[in-house]
Amino acid sequence: MRNSFGNIFTLTTFGESHGMAVGGVVDGMPTGVDIDLDFIQKELNRRRPGQSKITTSRNEPDKVEIFSGVFEGKSTGTPIGFAVYNTNQHSNDYDNMRSLFRPSHADFGYFNKYGIRDHRGGGRSSARITIARCVGGALAKLALRKLNIDIKAYTSQVGTIELDRDYTKYDLNSIEDNIVRCPDSDKAKQMEKLISEVKADGDTIGGVITCVIKGCPVGLGEPEFSKLHAQLGSAMLGINAVKGFEYGEGFHGVVARGSQQNDVFASSEGTITMKTNHSGGIQGGISNGQDIYFRVAFKPVATLLMKQDTVDLNGDSTTITARGRHDPCVLPRAVPIVEAMAAMVILDNYLINKTIHI
């Protein structure tokens, strides 16, 4: 398995959903960065289960312990090792799934690839593994603070309830004002109601998360195989339950003509800028200094609290009814994960960019 992410700023993760702990090692962290432990824990709290009535009731404190790479509150430039211990597993909830393949899960692929699988919560394929990504992303955010680069994501759609695509119409500082993490309070109430109704039915619902990166300098990304948008897309598509990625106008822009889509250059007080930002802050695979914005589509969670048809390890038809504690909608808890992956991509590319000039 490939368990490492990044080139210069790297994250290597370990752990399973029902194992002793989930953790990782961050390497390539610049030295001398103030390590705000309260901030890192706050980022984990945004992802943790049991945080509201519309998320899973699994009650984990998700308290992070850092073992290395930090001295007197600052990064030392050496590997930062960390772990979050699992304390509230209900492994017995998965006993009935030991010999069954759950629909739309990784079970079938894992078993055929490795010949063995951890049936307790999906093991390594569980979304609980994203804990390590949130820690790595929080560390990256602390480094990006020094560069005045800000990353904010929010729930922009749940089911058919959606916000305007134009993120500039919303106050992105209000994202944490509701449990859905939506900057439109009226839409947030509608989303919350829908998620609650879906949960009551034992069903699930999907949606879209929008992410905005402000303050990114010109020049990040490579012109060929490591285009910045390709790296962001890869990072987002590697998150559990993600089914789609688009940046800038994305699919929405294909109905327009080039004369409507081109971002025309302009000069403002001697600074080159653009009159529009249909490109989403990236052109030719390289950041152009404008806001980077993209959308990430999440499917409905695959675990349903209702009977479904399936097969067992021998291929015999049977049924399965999931037990345990599961999210009816992954969107609210996925917001910090999207931010974390974006932060690691941007910091990694910033550090790569420092190597191209002597």
N, C-alpha and C positions, 0 to 999 in steps of 0.2 A: 504493500500500500504506500501511496505517497501521502505523507502526513506533515509536510512542510509547505509553507506559503511564503512567497517573496523572493527577492534577489539579494539585496544588501540588508534591508530590514526584513528579518524572517521570523516566522512563527512556526514552531513545531509542536503539535498537540498530542495528548495521550488521554486514555480513559474511556469508559463506557458508561451508559446511562445508569446501570445498576451495579457498577463496580465500586471500588473504594473511593475514587476521586476522579475528577476531570482536571487536567492542567496542561502546562506547556512550558516551553522555553522560547523567549524572545531574544534574538541575537541581532547585532547591528544597531542597537539603540544608541543614538548619539550621547556622548558623555556630557555631564553637567546639566542635564535637564532636571528641573524640580519635579520630584515624584510625589504627587498629591494622592496619598492613599485613600483619602475620603472621596476624591473624585472617581478613582478607579472603582471603589465599592459602590458608589452611586450609579455608575454605568451598569454594573452587574445587577443592581436592584431594579433597574429599568427592564432587564431581561428576565428576572427571576420568576419562578412560578408562584401561584398563590397571591398575586399582588392585587387582584380585583375579582369581582363576581363574574366577569366574562372570560377569565383565564382558567387554566387547570388549577385544581385545588391542592396539587402536590405542594407541600409546605417545606421549602428548603431555604435556609438563611443565605446560602451561596456566599459565604464569607471567604474572601481570598486571602491566602497566605503567600507572601513573597519570600523566597529563600536566598536569593543572591542578586548581585548586580546593582544593589542600591546601598549607598553609604551616606549617613548623615543627611538623608532626605534628597539625595541627588543620584542620578544614574552614573555608573562608573565606566560605562562603555563595554562592560563584560556581560555575558549572558544573564538574563533575568529569568530565574526559574520560579514557578508559582504553581499552586494547586488550590482547588475548591473541593472540599470533601462532601461526598453524598451522605446525607443523614436521614432521608425520609423515603427510601425505596420501599415499594410494596411489590416485591418480586413475585409473590404468589398470585398476583392478579394476572400473570402471564402464563400460568401453568397450562391452561387449556390451549395455548398457542405453540407449545413445544414442537408438535409434529404437523402444524398447519401453516399454510402460507397466507398471510394477511393481504387482502386485495390492495393494490396500488402502493404497497410498501416495498422495501428493498429485500425482503426475506428471500424470495425466489432467486433473484440475481446473486445475492450473497452466498446462498447455499450451493448453487451451481458453480460459482467461481472458486470458493474456498473449501467446500465439502463439509463445512461446519459453520454454525451461526449461534450467536447469543440471542435467544428468543426473548430475554427480559427487556422489554422496552426498546428492542431494536439494537441493543448493544452499541456498536460504533456508529451505526447509521442514525442514532437518535439525535433529535434537535438539541438535546442537553449538551452535546459536545460543543455547541456554539458558545458555551461559557468561555472557553479558551480564546475564541475569536474576540469576545467582548473585552477581555483583559488586554489582549494584544492591541486592539483598536483604541482602548483607553490610553495606553502608553503612547501610541502614535499620536493621538490627539494632544497629549501633553507636549510632545515635541512640536507639533504643528502650531500650538499656541504662540511659540516664539517667532513663528513666521506669519502670524495674523491670518492663518487659514482656518476658516470655520465651516463645519459640516453639520447640516441638520436634515433629518429625514422625518417624514410624517405620513400618516395614513390618509391617502387621498381617495380611496374607493373601498367599499365593502359591498359585495354583491352588486346590485344596480344603483346603489347610493354613491354618488361620486361628486368630487369637487371640480371646479373649473381647472383646466390644465395649466393656467397661468399662475405660477406660484407667487408672483409679485403682488397678487391681490390679497395675500394673507400675511398675518403677523406670525412669523415662524418662531417667535419667542413664546408663543402661547401653546405650543405643542403639548406641553406637560400639564395643561390645565384640565384635561379630562382623561378618563381611563382608556379611551380609544386612541389617543395621541393624534388628534385631528385638529388643525388650526381654525376650523369653522365650528363654533359651538352648536349651532342648530343641526348641522349635518352630523356632528358627533353624537348627539342625542338620538338621531334616527339610526345611526350605525349601531349604537349600543343596544337599542331596542331590537333591531334585527338579529344581532348576535345572541341576545338573550332568548329570543324566540327559537332560533335554530338550535341552541343548546338544549332547550326544553324538549325538542323533538328528538334529541339524541343524534342530531345531524351536525354538519359543519358547513362553513362558508369561506370563500376566498376573497381576494381583493388586490389592491395596488398600493405600493409605497412609493412616494416621490422623495428624491434626495437632491439637495442643493449644496454645492460647494462654492463658497465665496472666498476671494483673496488668493486663488491659485495663480502663481506666476506664469508668464508665457514660457513655453519651451519644454514642458514635461511630456514624456511619451516619445516613442520612436516612430519613424516614418514607415517602417515595413512590418515586421512580425510582432512587434510589441506596441502597437498603437494604444494610446491611453484609453480610448473607449473600449478597445478589445480587452484590455486588462481589467477595467471596471466591470465589463460584461461577464468575464470569466469569474471574477470574484463574486458577483451577485448570483450567477447561475450555480455556483457551488454552495449556496445556502439551501438548507432543507426546504422543500415545498416550492421553490422558485421555478416558474415555467416560462418566464419571458423577461426580456430586457430591451429597453429602447432609450436613446439619449437624444437631447435636443427635441426637434419636432417629431422625430421617430416616424412610426407608421402614419401618424396623423398628417405628416407633411407631404405624402406622396400625391395628394390630390391637387397640390399647388403647382404653379409654374416656377421655373428658375428665377424669373424676374421678381417673383413674390418671395422667394426663399433666400436669395443671396443676402448675406450680411455686408452691407456697403460700408466701406471705411470712411472715417471722418476724423478731423483734427479738433481737439478741444484744449485750448491753452497750451499748444505745443505737444500735446500727448495724442498719439494715434489710438483711436477707439473705433467702435462700430455702432451704427445706428440701430441695429437689431441684433438679436442673438438666437436666430433659428437653429444655428449649428450646435447649440448647447455647450459653448465654451471650448470646443475641440474641433480643429480642422486639420485634415491631413494626418490625423492620429496624434497631433501635438496640441497642447493647451494654448489658447490664444489670449488668456488674461481675463476673459469674460466669465460670468458665472457658469459653472458646470452643473447641468441638471439632467436627471434621468429618472426613469420609472421602472419599477420591478414588480412583475405580476406573481402573485402567490396563489397556488391552487387551494381548494378546500382541504383541510386536514384529512388524511386518509383513514384515520381511526374513527369509526362510527360506533356509537353505543346502540346498535341495532343489528339484527341478524342479517348476515350476508352469505352468499354462496361462495365456496372456495374448494380447494383440494388439499389432501394431505401429502406427506413426503412420498407416498407410493403412487400419487396421481389419482387416488380415489376421491370421488365427489363427496362433499360434506358441507356443513355450515359452520359459521363462526360468529360468536357474539362477543365483542370486546368488553373487557371489564377495566376498572382502574380510573385514573384521573387524566383527562385529556383536554386540550384546547379546542373549543368550538370554532375559533378563528385565530390564526397565528399572527395576524397583522400587528396588534398592539405590542406584543413582545418581540416582534421581528424588527421594529423600528431601530433599536440600538444596534442590532446585528448588521443592518445595512450601513449604518454610520460607521461601525467599526471596520468593516471590510473596505469601505471607501477611504477611511483614514490611513489604513495600512498601505493601500495602493498609492495614494498621493505621497506619503512620506517616502516610501520605497523609491518612487520615481524622482522625487526631489534629490535624494541621496545619489541615485544613479547619475542625475544631471550634473552633480558636482564633480564627476569623474571625467567629463568630456573636454575640459579645458585645463591647461597647465598654468 
